[in-house]
Amino acid sequence: MQISITGHHVEITPPLKQYVETKLSRLERHFERVIDVQVILDVEKLNHKAEATIHTRGKSLFADATAEDMYAAIDALTDKLDRQVRKHKEKQTDHHRSENTRNTAPVNR
């Protein structure tokens, strides 16, 4: 998984970059087919905003979060992405399960 982190009106320090990478590595535990992640960290007046786009095979997932602290915004962002990734994975597995059960069901004649 490739992670690209950019900052608008904020300098990306090594501890901040490491924190983002650590938090986003949690997503790979639930869904290993993540191709890349683009993270944008932004500061607007007193609000800290974190946005991320995850590219997987066949779908892109987007989430954003705003908080008074950048680390809190990153935490909220990863929670939202985690929910979306799990939901996406469940949809894929449920879809394939229903196909298999449909094809293997006995036919009464």
Secondary structure by P-SEA (a helix, b strand, c coil): cbbbbbbccccccaaaaaaaaaaaaaaaaacccccbbbbbbbbcccbbbbbbbbbcccbbbbbbbbcccaaaaaaaaaaaaaaaaaaaaaaaaaaaaaaaaaaaccccc
